Amino acid sequence: MRVIYMGTPDFAVPALQAIADAGHEIRYVVTRPDARSNRGKKVHFSPVKEKALELGLEVLQPAKLRGNDEILQVLRQAQPDVIVVAAYGRILPPEVLQIPARGCINIHASLLPRFRGAAPIQAALLAGDEVTGVTIMQMAEGLDTGDMLLKASTPAAGKNCGQLHEELAQMGAEMIVEVLSRLPELRPEKQDDALATYAPMISKQDGLADFTKTPEELERQMRAFDPWPGTYTFMGETRVKLWEGEALAQEAQAPPGTVLQTGPAGIDIAAGGRVLRVTQLQMPGKKRIRAAEYLKGNVIEIGTVLG
């Protein structure tokens, strides 16, 4: 099958490899323009571009698609049977959706219609979903609104975003190869828009710990924002990242963010009227460390208020 592949970050790399391994003819790989470091000296290729070059594939990096007659002409001349999209980073305009004979197909990291949008893995963890997964869908003009072709699920409980990201990327790679092999026989299923929820883009500011939230909410936040942007708080002027923790059932009579106890089990903090036990943290310029190890060489006074 003639394929144009569109993707940018690490999540999109396994699917590109899988499509190539399956023997499909990849006419072009389309990815976002190269990024430059803050000082503008070093150019960084996207993970998808690096993989495409490794595979000897031709790469296109348009600054935009909408109204870009030059890139549209190139894509049309390729005469793709299908365009496969995985975390490309831009909404495809109608003129691109209309190019392939069998349409555009997206690999989305949630069980649609739940968590349409930019950050479905983080959203599932923040919500405390026990199960999440991947949906392969036909693309339409709306945001992740197209008909579904194939879905697969996996447990989410106890996993962090990095772990789920890798697992779902591999699932998506296997699923897209199956979809491409069975495309003529698959029966698209419409999404129930009444059940749709949305997963907005995550920012660094979202990582700030709010100790008025329940311990369960904060524990989920730590997993959802691992590895990026991380969950953080302030101890005086020092910014501290909180990487792992657990919710305790005991009540706390102190203000939110108050350090209640420290010891081999971790650092107990008042949160939402109960107790959050932090078991792994990171100080500026240092590596992640178990809270118990940090406490061997450092003292956190009981009654210290974080935030």
Backbone bond lengths (Angstrom), bond angles and torsions (degrees), N, CA, C in turn:
res aa  C-N    CA-C-N  psi(-1)  N-CA   C-N-CA  omega(-1)  CA-C   N-CA-C  phi
1 M - - - 1.461 - - 1.528 109.33 -
2 R 1.319 116.76 139.14 1.471 121.28 178.32 1.533 109.03 -82.02
3 V 1.331 116.30 122.67 1.452 121.75 -172.02 1.526 110.51 -126.18
4 I 1.316 115.76 137.98 1.465 121.55 162.26 1.517 106.01 -108.54
5 Y 1.323 116.65 129.80 1.465 121.01 -176.62 1.521 109.25 -110.39
6 M 1.333 115.83 132.70 1.454 121.14 -179.36 1.524 109.44 -126.44
7 G 1.333 116.66 120.73 1.454 121.14 179.75 1.512 109.61 -171.42
8 T 1.327 116.31 167.65 1.465 119.67 -176.87 1.525 113.81 -135.05
9 P 1.348 120.66 -57.55 1.465 120.17 -169.88 1.523 113.29 -87.48
10 D 1.335 115.62 -174.49 1.463 122.15 -179.35 1.525 112.44 -54.63
11 F 1.333 116.59 -37.39 1.459 120.18 -177.69 1.525 111.87 -55.05
12 A 1.319 117.41 -31.98 1.465 121.87 -174.25 1.526 113.60 -87.33
13 V 1.311 118.09 -5.87 1.473 120.44 -175.56 1.529 113.07 -72.13
14 P 1.339 120.75 -48.09 1.473 118.80 -178.26 1.521 113.98 -58.76
15 A 1.325 117.78 -36.80 1.464 120.13 179.79 1.526 111.36 -66.56
16 L 1.324 116.94 -39.62 1.468 119.70 177.25 1.524 109.94 -61.32
17 Q 1.320 116.67 -45.56 1.462 120.48 178.84 1.525 110.78 -61.42
18 A 1.324 116.70 -42.96 1.460 120.80 -177.27 1.523 111.84 -65.33
19 I 1.325 116.81 -40.66 1.470 120.64 179.09 1.529 110.03 -64.76
20 A 1.328 116.09 -40.71 1.467 119.65 177.39 1.524 110.72 -65.24
21 D 1.341 116.76 -43.78 1.466 120.45 -179.46 1.526 111.98 -63.85
22 A 1.335 116.52 -29.47 1.466 120.72 -179.21 1.522 112.39 -76.94
23 G 1.325 117.37 -5.53 1.457 120.80 174.55 1.511 115.89 90.42
24 H 1.327 117.34 10.08 1.461 119.35 177.39 1.526 110.23 -73.18
25 E 1.305 115.15 151.75 1.470 121.14 -179.86 1.531 109.14 -87.34
26 I 1.314 116.06 106.08 1.463 120.86 -178.62 1.531 107.76 -91.51
27 R 1.330 115.95 104.51 1.459 120.86 -175.11 1.536 111.04 -70.27
28 Y 1.324 116.11 -46.06 1.463 121.19 178.86 1.518 109.57 -145.54
29 V 1.322 114.95 153.03 1.462 122.28 166.61 1.516 106.98 -112.86
30 V 1.321 116.31 124.01 1.468 121.98 -178.58 1.525 107.87 -108.84
31 T 1.324 116.66 125.61 1.455 121.30 -179.37 1.519 109.69 -141.20
32 R 1.325 115.88 169.49 1.467 120.08 -177.71 1.518 110.42 -68.94
33 P 1.347 117.99 155.32 1.465 121.07 178.09 1.520 111.94 -57.52
34 D 1.326 115.95 153.60 1.463 121.05 178.65 1.521 110.48 -57.91
35 A 1.316 114.83 142.98 1.463 120.65 177.98 1.522 109.41 -97.03
36 R 1.320 114.97 151.19 1.468 120.22 176.58 1.522 109.56 -112.71
37 S 1.332 115.81 150.30 1.451 120.15 177.03 1.520 109.47 -65.74
38 N 1.309 116.62 167.87 1.462 121.17 -176.35 1.519 112.55 -55.89
39 R 1.304 116.35 -34.06 1.468 119.86 179.66 1.522 112.61 -87.87
40 G 1.318 115.76 -1.03 1.460 119.34 174.01 1.503 115.64 74.85
41 K 1.339 117.57 12.82 1.459 119.50 -175.15 1.518 113.07 -95.83
42 K 1.335 116.99 -34.97 1.454 120.33 -174.76 1.514 110.54 -110.68
43 V 1.334 115.68 132.04 1.459 121.90 179.40 1.528 108.72 -95.02
44 H 1.339 116.27 133.78 1.457 121.44 179.59 1.526 109.47 -114.07
45 F 1.338 116.29 124.39 1.455 121.06 174.60 1.528 109.10 -79.46
46 S 1.314 116.49 149.09 1.459 119.23 173.27 1.526 108.63 -68.77
47 P 1.345 118.05 154.14 1.460 120.07 176.17 1.529 113.14 -55.40
48 V 1.325 117.04 -36.14 1.463 119.99 179.05 1.525 110.82 -67.58
49 K 1.322 117.85 -39.56 1.465 119.48 177.71 1.526 110.53 -63.12
50 E 1.338 116.43 -42.54 1.462 119.63 179.53 1.526 110.89 -59.72
51 K 1.332 116.70 -43.91 1.460 120.24 178.90 1.527 111.71 -66.78
52 A 1.328 117.31 -40.49 1.462 120.83 179.46 1.530 111.32 -61.93
53 L 1.318 117.03 -43.22 1.461 120.47 178.59 1.528 110.66 -64.87
54 E 1.327 115.61 -38.47 1.470 120.04 177.17 1.522 110.81 -61.02
55 L 1.328 116.48 -35.52 1.466 121.75 -179.29 1.526 112.48 -85.83
56 G 1.329 116.94 -3.20 1.460 120.61 179.76 1.511 114.02 75.44
57 L 1.330 116.93 28.56 1.455 121.66 -178.01 1.521 111.12 -97.29
58 E 1.330 115.69 151.91 1.462 120.73 179.47 1.529 109.75 -80.27
59 V 1.330 115.31 132.63 1.462 121.61 -174.37 1.525 110.27 -111.00
60 L 1.327 115.86 134.66 1.459 122.85 172.90 1.524 108.22 -114.90
61 Q 1.335 117.15 138.72 1.463 120.74 -177.70 1.534 111.22 -135.09
62 P 1.316 116.88 65.88 1.471 118.92 -178.81 1.527 111.22 -69.61
63 A 1.328 115.52 143.23 1.465 119.96 175.81 1.518 111.07 -68.45
64 K 1.313 116.51 -28.65 1.459 121.59 176.46 1.521 108.78 -152.15
65 L 1.328 116.22 161.47 1.457 122.00 176.54 1.521 111.93 -107.00
66 R 1.322 115.86 -42.65 1.460 120.74 -177.49 1.535 110.68 -63.23
67 G 1.321 115.62 123.60 1.456 120.20 178.59 1.511 114.58 74.96
68 N 1.320 118.53 7.68 1.461 122.33 -179.60 1.531 108.78 -92.49
69 D 1.315 116.21 86.52 1.465 121.18 -174.64 1.525 112.18 -60.57
70 E 1.320 116.70 -34.56 1.466 119.96 -177.59 1.530 111.11 -64.68
71 I 1.314 117.95 -48.91 1.460 120.34 -178.24 1.523 110.52 -71.12
72 L 1.323 117.18 -34.58 1.461 119.73 178.09 1.523 110.90 -63.02
73 Q 1.319 116.29 -39.06 1.461 120.02 178.69 1.528 110.90 -65.10
74 V 1.318 116.49 -41.02 1.470 120.75 178.34 1.525 110.43 -62.26
75 L 1.310 116.85 -44.74 1.460 120.46 -179.12 1.520 111.34 -65.96
76 R 1.318 117.28 -39.94 1.474 120.23 178.96 1.527 111.01 -65.16
77 Q 1.322 116.37 -41.78 1.465 120.04 -178.79 1.524 111.94 -65.30
78 A 1.322 117.47 -23.18 1.465 120.78 178.08 1.523 111.63 -71.38
79 Q 1.330 117.37 -18.49 1.460 123.68 178.80 1.540 112.27 49.10
80 P 1.321 117.13 56.50 1.471 119.29 -178.29 1.520 111.92 -71.88
81 D 1.324 115.34 144.55 1.460 119.10 169.46 1.522 110.00 -71.96
82 V 1.329 115.73 -34.92 1.457 120.89 -176.26 1.527 109.83 -152.11
83 I 1.325 115.85 147.83 1.456 121.84 168.26 1.518 106.75 -108.87
84 V 1.329 116.60 124.37 1.457 122.43 177.93 1.524 108.23 -103.19
85 V 1.335 116.19 130.23 1.457 122.02 -176.23 1.523 109.77 -122.41
86 A 1.324 116.48 133.78 1.467 121.79 175.67 1.529 108.15 -143.34
87 A 1.318 116.35 105.09 1.472 121.58 176.27 1.530 111.71 51.17
88 Y 1.326 115.66 48.57 1.467 119.13 179.41 1.524 111.47 -66.30
89 G 1.317 117.41 -39.17 1.456 119.98 177.86 1.516 114.57 105.34
90 R 1.304 117.24 2.61 1.459 122.84 176.65 1.525 109.03 -142.28
91 I 1.317 117.00 146.22 1.459 121.11 172.93 1.519 108.78 -75.41
92 L 1.313 116.81 132.12 1.464 120.41 -178.59 1.525 110.33 -78.11
93 P 1.326 118.08 128.44 1.464 120.55 178.38 1.522 110.84 -73.68
94 P 1.339 117.24 162.03 1.468 120.73 -177.58 1.527 113.52 -54.61
95 E 1.323 116.98 -35.39 1.468 118.48 -177.49 1.523 112.49 -66.56
96 V 1.323 118.77 -23.69 1.464 121.39 174.00 1.525 110.26 -82.86
97 L 1.326 116.98 -41.70 1.461 120.60 -179.86 1.524 112.25 -58.31
98 Q 1.310 116.30 -27.95 1.469 121.03 -176.15 1.528 113.31 -85.78
99 I 1.331 118.03 -5.59 1.466 119.78 -173.44 1.525 113.83 -72.66
100 P 1.339 120.62 -52.52 1.472 119.49 -172.76 1.521 113.31 -75.70
101 A 1.323 115.55 146.90 1.462 121.37 -177.47 1.528 111.83 -61.51
102 R 1.332 116.65 -37.29 1.462 120.84 -178.70 1.529 112.98 -107.18
103 G 1.297 116.54 15.07 1.450 120.66 173.43 1.518 114.24 87.88
104 C 1.326 114.49 -179.44 1.464 122.59 178.48 1.527 108.76 -103.48
105 I 1.319 115.99 137.52 1.461 122.30 -176.48 1.519 109.21 -123.16
106 N 1.328 115.99 133.31 1.461 121.06 -175.80 1.529 110.90 -114.23
107 I 1.331 116.35 141.91 1.462 123.25 172.95 1.523 106.76 -100.21
108 H 1.328 117.22 109.82 1.467 121.57 -174.48 1.526 110.42 -116.22
109 A 1.325 116.53 132.72 1.467 121.98 -172.13 1.523 112.90 -88.19
110 S 1.321 116.80 54.19 1.464 121.57 170.31 1.519 108.17 -159.75
111 L 1.326 115.09 170.53 1.457 120.67 175.61 1.525 107.51 -92.70
112 L 1.319 115.24 88.23 1.462 120.27 -177.55 1.532 110.65 -58.51
113 P 1.350 116.44 148.32 1.471 128.06 11.09 1.531 114.83 -86.19
114 R 1.336 117.78 9.42 1.459 120.50 177.68 1.531 109.87 -75.08
115 F 1.311 114.59 130.26 1.462 123.40 175.41 1.528 113.91 63.16
116 R 1.319 114.39 57.71 1.461 119.52 163.47 1.531 107.19 -68.59
117 G 1.326 116.38 150.07 1.458 117.90 174.91 1.513 114.46 119.47
118 A 1.342 114.88 -164.82 1.460 121.82 -164.49 1.517 115.10 -82.53
119 A 1.339 118.94 -25.55 1.469 120.09 -172.04 1.529 110.94 -132.53
120 P 1.329 118.03 60.89 1.468 119.88 -174.58 1.522 114.10 -68.62
121 I 1.322 118.40 -32.49 1.471 119.92 -179.28 1.519 109.97 -67.53
122 Q 1.329 116.66 -47.25 1.466 120.60 178.25 1.520 110.87 -61.75
123 A 1.332 116.19 -41.10 1.459 119.98 -177.92 1.521 111.60 -63.17
124 A 1.331 117.51 -40.74 1.461 120.84 179.67 1.521 110.97 -63.69
125 L 1.329 116.91 -40.16 1.463 120.10 179.60 1.521 111.09 -70.97
126 L 1.310 117.51 -41.58 1.465 120.33 178.62 1.522 111.53 -61.43
127 A 1.320 116.18 -35.33 1.460 121.00 -178.69 1.526 112.83 -78.42
128 G 1.329 116.15 -10.64 1.456 119.37 -178.56 1.517 113.76 77.64
129 D 1.321 117.87 23.03 1.460 120.76 179.24 1.532 110.27 -61.63
130 E 1.318 116.21 133.71 1.463 120.77 177.96 1.526 111.51 -76.55
131 V 1.330 115.82 -25.74 1.465 121.58 -176.14 1.524 108.58 -135.19
132 T 1.326 115.66 141.11 1.464 120.59 170.41 1.523 107.28 -138.74
133 G 1.327 118.25 -165.90 1.455 118.18 -178.66 1.504 113.40 173.12
134 V 1.321 115.28 -156.79 1.461 123.01 -177.97 1.521 108.75 -129.29
135 T 1.321 115.47 139.65 1.462 122.00 173.09 1.522 109.11 -120.55
136 I 1.309 116.03 129.04 1.471 121.17 170.54 1.525 106.14 -97.00
137 M 1.313 115.60 122.77 1.465 119.37 -172.15 1.525 111.65 -133.65
138 Q 1.323 114.91 151.63 1.459 120.08 169.36 1.518 108.04 -74.87
139 M 1.312 117.11 139.32 1.455 120.13 -176.11 1.519 111.36 -87.77
140 A 1.333 114.40 139.98 1.456 122.58 175.10 1.527 107.60 -126.62
141 E 1.313 116.86 -178.88 1.463 119.44 -175.37 1.533 112.75 -71.46
142 G 1.318 118.57 -25.28 1.457 120.61 179.65 1.518 111.75 -75.69
143 L 1.334 116.33 174.03 1.462 122.18 -179.55 1.528 109.54 -80.71
144 D 1.338 116.70 102.46 1.463 123.29 177.58 1.528 112.05 56.73
145 T 1.316 116.41 39.68 1.461 121.27 -175.91 1.528 113.84 -102.31
146 G 1.318 118.01 -3.96 1.462 120.88 -171.98 1.519 114.20 -70.02
147 D 1.322 115.29 169.40 1.457 121.91 179.89 1.528 110.71 -67.63
148 M 1.334 115.98 145.84 1.458 122.55 -175.43 1.529 110.64 -92.69
149 L 1.340 115.55 137.09 1.456 121.71 -179.07 1.527 112.65 -105.37
150 L 1.334 117.10 -34.89 1.462 121.35 -177.24 1.523 108.79 -159.41
151 K 1.355 115.99 139.44 1.463 120.84 177.52 1.527 108.70 -132.48
152 A 1.335 114.89 148.08 1.466 120.88 174.11 1.515 107.82 -146.72
153 S 1.327 116.57 145.98 1.461 120.87 -174.69 1.520 111.60 -120.28
154 T 1.338 114.77 163.65 1.460 122.21 176.70 1.519 108.36 -152.76
155 P 1.339 119.28 150.57 1.459 120.37 177.24 1.534 111.21 -62.74
156 A 1.332 115.47 142.46 1.469 121.37 178.30 1.513 112.32 -110.13
157 A 1.330 117.61 -22.35 1.459 121.49 -174.71 1.527 111.25 -59.46
158 G 1.320 115.81 133.37 1.453 121.70 176.57 1.517 115.61 81.44
159 K 1.328 118.21 -5.23 1.462 121.61 -179.62 1.522 110.10 -98.32
160 N 1.333 116.37 151.07 1.457 119.01 172.83 1.524 109.70 -97.47
161 C 1.323 115.74 174.92 1.466 120.41 -174.25 1.523 111.63 -62.79
162 G 1.329 117.21 -40.11 1.453 119.82 179.78 1.515 112.23 -61.21
163 Q 1.320 116.33 -43.03 1.465 120.71 179.50 1.528 111.13 -65.33
164 L 1.331 116.27 -45.50 1.461 119.47 179.55 1.520 111.66 -66.85
165 H 1.312 116.73 -38.34 1.464 121.67 179.25 1.521 110.33 -56.09
166 E 1.324 116.44 -48.24 1.462 120.38 -179.15 1.521 111.09 -65.89
167 E 1.330 116.31 -42.94 1.461 120.53 -178.72 1.528 111.33 -64.62
168 L 1.329 116.96 -44.91 1.461 119.98 -178.19 1.525 111.81 -70.31
169 A 1.318 117.04 -32.49 1.468 119.66 176.29 1.525 110.67 -62.45
170 Q 1.332 116.98 -41.96 1.458 120.54 178.55 1.530 110.96 -68.52
171 M 1.338 116.17 -39.96 1.460 119.56 176.34 1.519 110.68 -60.44
172 G 1.322 116.33 -45.37 1.456 120.83 179.85 1.513 112.38 -60.67
173 A 1.336 116.45 -37.53 1.463 120.65 179.24 1.528 110.98 -63.81
174 E 1.338 116.16 -44.71 1.462 119.49 179.06 1.525 111.28 -66.55
175 M 1.322 115.91 -38.87 1.461 120.27 -176.63 1.520 112.08 -69.79
176 I 1.343 117.69 -38.93 1.461 118.49 -177.09 1.526 110.76 -67.96
177 V 1.327 117.15 -33.63 1.463 119.78 176.57 1.527 109.83 -65.67
178 E 1.334 116.26 -40.88 1.471 119.58 176.92 1.525 111.06 -62.98
179 V 1.332 116.80 -43.79 1.459 120.40 -179.38 1.524 111.00 -62.31
180 L 1.330 116.82 -44.34 1.463 119.23 -179.50 1.526 111.32 -62.85
181 S 1.322 117.47 -34.42 1.470 120.18 -179.50 1.521 112.10 -75.80
182 R 1.348 117.34 -23.96 1.464 121.39 -175.45 1.527 112.86 -114.48
183 L 1.305 117.49 10.89 1.457 121.09 -170.26 1.530 113.97 -52.25
184 P 1.337 120.16 -44.66 1.475 118.92 -178.18 1.527 113.96 -63.25
185 E 1.336 118.05 -26.28 1.468 120.47 -174.54 1.520 113.58 -97.44
186 L 1.330 118.10 -13.24 1.462 120.57 -176.61 1.521 110.94 -70.50
187 R 1.328 115.97 141.12 1.457 121.85 178.84 1.531 108.93 -105.55
188 P 1.319 118.39 107.54 1.469 120.76 -178.32 1.525 111.62 -60.25
189 E 1.331 115.58 141.45 1.465 122.34 178.82 1.525 109.12 -113.93
190 K 1.309 116.13 127.11 1.460 120.17 -179.79 1.530 110.37 -70.86
191 Q 1.319 115.37 146.47 1.454 120.36 175.04 1.532 110.07 -80.71
192 D 1.316 115.17 148.99 1.458 121.02 173.68 1.523 107.79 -89.91
193 D 1.327 116.26 101.63 1.465 120.45 -176.34 1.524 112.56 -60.25
194 A 1.325 117.49 -24.84 1.461 120.68 -179.92 1.521 111.94 -67.37
195 L 1.335 116.53 -20.47 1.466 121.06 -179.59 1.529 112.32 -98.47
196 A 1.329 117.19 2.65 1.461 120.46 -174.67 1.526 112.06 -70.04
197 T 1.330 115.30 137.68 1.466 122.52 169.06 1.520 107.14 -127.82
198 Y 1.323 116.27 166.21 1.460 120.06 -171.76 1.525 111.48 -126.35
199 A 1.304 115.19 148.43 1.460 123.25 -177.76 1.530 108.43 -122.57
200 P 1.336 117.84 91.01 1.460 120.11 -177.77 1.524 112.26 -68.43
201 M 1.304 115.54 162.33 1.453 121.63 178.98 1.531 110.67 -60.97
202 I 1.322 116.69 142.54 1.458 123.04 178.99 1.530 109.63 -90.94
203 S 1.338 115.97 141.21 1.466 120.96 175.28 1.521 109.35 -118.56
204 K 1.328 116.80 166.86 1.462 121.26 178.12 1.523 111.15 -59.44
205 Q 1.321 116.10 -35.87 1.464 120.40 -177.62 1.532 112.10 -64.78
206 D 1.320 117.00 -24.60 1.457 120.19 179.88 1.523 112.52 -65.49
207 G 1.334 116.73 -17.86 1.452 120.22 -176.56 1.520 114.84 -76.19
208 L 1.321 118.93 -11.71 1.459 121.10 -177.75 1.528 110.59 -63.64
209 A 1.320 116.93 126.85 1.460 122.01 -179.74 1.525 109.92 -74.89
210 D 1.317 115.48 130.86 1.461 122.69 176.43 1.525 107.13 -110.91
211 F 1.334 116.30 105.18 1.458 119.96 -173.01 1.523 113.57 -78.36
212 T 1.320 117.43 3.33 1.469 118.68 168.74 1.530 110.28 -79.60
213 K 1.333 117.19 -14.61 1.459 121.18 175.83 1.526 109.46 -74.96
214 T 1.330 115.90 161.85 1.458 120.28 179.43 1.526 110.31 -70.05
215 P 1.331 116.99 157.56 1.470 119.39 175.07 1.527 112.45 -56.99
216 E 1.335 117.19 -36.48 1.461 119.78 178.99 1.523 111.32 -62.84
217 E 1.317 116.99 -41.94 1.465 120.67 179.32 1.525 110.98 -63.98
218 L 1.309 116.91 -40.87 1.455 120.37 -179.51 1.526 111.89 -70.73
219 E 1.319 117.23 -36.94 1.469 120.38 176.50 1.523 109.96 -63.78
220 R 1.330 116.42 -40.84 1.463 119.52 177.54 1.524 110.94 -66.07
221 Q 1.335 116.75 -37.33 1.464 120.03 178.18 1.520 111.12 -62.38
222 M 1.327 116.29 -41.12 1.470 119.00 179.25 1.518 111.01 -59.92
223 R 1.327 116.87 -41.53 1.465 119.63 179.57 1.527 111.77 -72.72
224 A 1.328 116.47 -37.94 1.470 120.23 -178.25 1.523 112.29 -66.64
225 F 1.334 116.26 -32.39 1.468 119.74 -175.39 1.526 112.90 -104.50
226 D 1.316 116.09 22.46 1.459 122.25 175.30 1.524 108.22 -108.47
227 P 1.329 120.01 111.98 1.466 127.02 20.87 1.528 116.28 -97.50
228 W 1.348 118.97 -11.75 1.472 119.17 -176.20 1.516 109.02 -136.03
229 P 1.324 118.10 140.34 1.474 129.26 -1.26 1.518 113.96 -86.28
230 G 1.327 117.34 2.08 1.455 121.27 -174.39 1.526 110.38 83.65
231 T 1.321 115.33 152.14 1.467 121.29 174.56 1.519 107.76 -98.41
232 Y 1.321 117.19 131.83 1.460 119.26 -173.90 1.525 111.38 -137.81
233 T 1.328 114.43 159.51 1.452 122.51 172.75 1.523 108.06 -143.99
234 F 1.317 116.60 -177.52 1.461 120.51 179.79 1.521 109.89 -123.25
235 M 1.331 115.28 133.14 1.449 122.80 171.74 1.530 105.77 -109.57
236 G 1.328 115.94 94.77 1.464 119.27 -168.62 1.517 108.38 68.38
237 E 1.334 116.83 -122.24 1.465 121.61 178.26 1.525 111.87 -94.51
238 T 1.316 116.95 -3.35 1.467 120.73 -174.56 1.524 110.87 -90.57
239 R 1.307 114.72 126.88 1.471 120.70 177.75 1.522 109.01 -85.12
240 V 1.318 116.55 122.61 1.461 122.66 -176.73 1.522 109.38 -117.76
241 K 1.330 116.96 129.82 1.461 120.43 176.21 1.523 109.51 -92.28
242 L 1.308 115.28 136.91 1.455 123.30 179.85 1.523 108.13 -109.93
243 W 1.331 117.41 113.29 1.456 120.33 -171.28 1.522 113.98 -101.55
244 E 1.315 117.29 -34.80 1.458 118.90 -178.87 1.517 109.54 -141.04
245 G 1.332 115.80 150.41 1.450 119.95 179.17 1.511 111.21 -169.76
246 E 1.315 115.45 180.00 1.466 120.81 178.04 1.513 109.38 -146.75
247 A 1.317 114.63 150.70 1.460 121.18 178.92 1.524 109.24 -88.81
248 L 1.328 116.12 130.67 1.457 121.49 177.21 1.527 109.49 -105.04
249 A 1.304 115.27 152.07 1.464 120.13 -176.31 1.521 113.03 -79.94
250 Q 1.320 117.55 -20.81 1.459 120.37 -173.17 1.522 111.95 -67.44
251 E 1.318 115.83 147.49 1.455 121.92 179.41 1.517 110.81 -80.37
252 A 1.323 115.61 153.45 1.467 122.00 177.27 1.522 108.53 -122.07
253 Q 1.322 116.19 130.28 1.461 121.38 -179.01 1.527 112.27 -98.48
254 A 1.336 116.63 8.49 1.463 121.25 -177.63 1.529 110.14 -102.63
255 P 1.347 116.89 162.57 1.470 120.49 177.73 1.529 111.50 -60.23
256 P 1.344 118.17 152.43 1.465 121.49 178.31 1.532 111.65 -54.80
257 G 1.318 115.81 136.02 1.462 121.59 178.77 1.508 114.08 91.05
258 T 1.326 118.15 -2.15 1.459 120.94 -178.81 1.530 110.90 -77.53
259 V 1.342 115.81 131.37 1.460 120.60 174.52 1.526 108.24 -73.93
260 L 1.327 116.14 120.54 1.461 121.86 -175.14 1.519 112.66 -96.96
261 Q 1.331 115.15 -34.68 1.461 119.33 -175.09 1.521 108.57 -163.97
262 T 1.317 116.82 148.34 1.458 121.91 174.10 1.523 108.40 -133.27
263 G 1.340 115.99 150.95 1.452 118.95 179.99 1.510 111.39 170.96
264 P 1.323 117.10 -167.92 1.464 121.17 -176.82 1.530 113.65 -57.63
265 A 1.346 116.93 -27.49 1.470 119.39 -178.88 1.519 112.54 -78.37
266 G 1.328 117.71 -22.71 1.453 121.26 -178.66 1.511 112.11 139.51
267 I 1.327 115.50 -157.92 1.460 122.37 -177.63 1.522 107.50 -116.58
268 D 1.330 116.39 116.19 1.464 121.37 -178.39 1.524 109.76 -91.26
269 I 1.343 115.28 127.18 1.463 122.00 -174.69 1.519 108.75 -127.47
270 A 1.329 117.01 137.06 1.464 121.48 175.96 1.527 109.54 -68.15
271 A 1.325 115.65 129.52 1.470 120.68 -178.35 1.518 109.29 -151.08
272 G 1.316 116.56 117.80 1.460 120.50 176.07 1.511 113.51 59.21
273 G 1.323 117.56 32.54 1.452 121.21 179.34 1.510 114.81 84.05
274 R 1.336 116.46 -0.90 1.464 120.59 178.49 1.521 108.60 -131.29
275 V 1.340 116.90 -153.77 1.461 120.11 -171.78 1.527 110.81 -127.10
276 L 1.331 115.19 128.99 1.457 123.13 169.71 1.521 107.90 -103.35
277 R 1.297 117.47 124.12 1.467 121.54 175.98 1.522 109.32 -100.31
278 V 1.309 116.98 114.37 1.469 122.77 178.03 1.521 108.50 -87.32
279 T 1.323 116.46 125.45 1.461 120.86 -176.34 1.526 113.56 -112.87
280 Q 1.329 117.69 -11.91 1.467 120.69 175.69 1.521 108.63 -145.40
281 L 1.341 116.03 134.81 1.462 119.99 -178.59 1.519 110.21 -142.83
282 Q 1.321 115.03 177.45 1.465 120.64 -179.25 1.515 109.21 -149.62
283 M 1.322 116.13 125.45 1.454 122.05 176.60 1.528 109.35 -91.83
284 P 1.329 118.75 158.64 1.469 121.03 -177.68 1.529 112.04 -55.95
285 G 1.328 115.68 131.85 1.452 120.93 177.43 1.512 115.05 76.02
286 K 1.333 117.25 3.09 1.461 121.66 -178.29 1.524 110.20 -115.27
287 K 1.342 115.28 170.56 1.454 120.62 176.37 1.529 110.30 -85.29
288 R 1.301 115.49 165.06 1.461 120.19 171.54 1.529 108.61 -59.52
289 I 1.329 115.94 145.09 1.457 119.84 -179.16 1.522 109.06 -149.60
290 R 1.315 116.09 148.76 1.446 119.42 173.95 1.522 108.89 -61.75
291 A 1.322 116.69 142.09 1.454 120.26 -179.39 1.522 110.99 -58.86
292 A 1.332 116.46 -37.99 1.464 119.88 179.51 1.520 111.46 -61.78
293 E 1.337 117.52 -38.04 1.466 120.76 178.12 1.531 110.83 -68.02
294 Y 1.323 116.15 -41.70 1.465 119.42 178.42 1.525 110.87 -59.94
295 L 1.301 116.88 -40.33 1.461 121.53 -175.78 1.527 112.47 -71.56
296 K 1.335 117.69 -17.09 1.465 119.61 177.34 1.527 111.63 -65.43
297 G 1.334 116.44 -30.58 1.453 119.34 -178.13 1.513 114.53 -117.04
298 N 1.335 117.06 3.79 1.461 121.07 -176.34 1.528 109.71 -141.71
299 V 1.308 115.15 152.18 1.459 120.89 -179.73 1.525 109.25 -116.21
300 I 1.311 116.22 129.77 1.465 121.49 169.69 1.531 106.61 -113.65
301 E 1.300 116.60 115.47 1.446 121.13 -175.12 1.524 111.24 -66.61
302 I 1.333 115.76 135.59 1.462 119.97 173.30 1.532 107.91 -61.83
303 G 1.313 116.39 135.16 1.461 120.99 -177.69 1.521 113.19 98.17
304 T 1.346 117.09 -10.47 1.470 120.06 174.40 1.523 109.17 -59.71
305 V 1.313 117.02 135.17 1.463 121.31 179.38 1.524 108.67 -105.12
306 L 1.324 115.79 120.28 1.463 122.12 179.50 1.523 109.86 -90.21
307 G 1.328 114.76 151.88 1.462 118.58 175.53 1.515 111.84 129.28
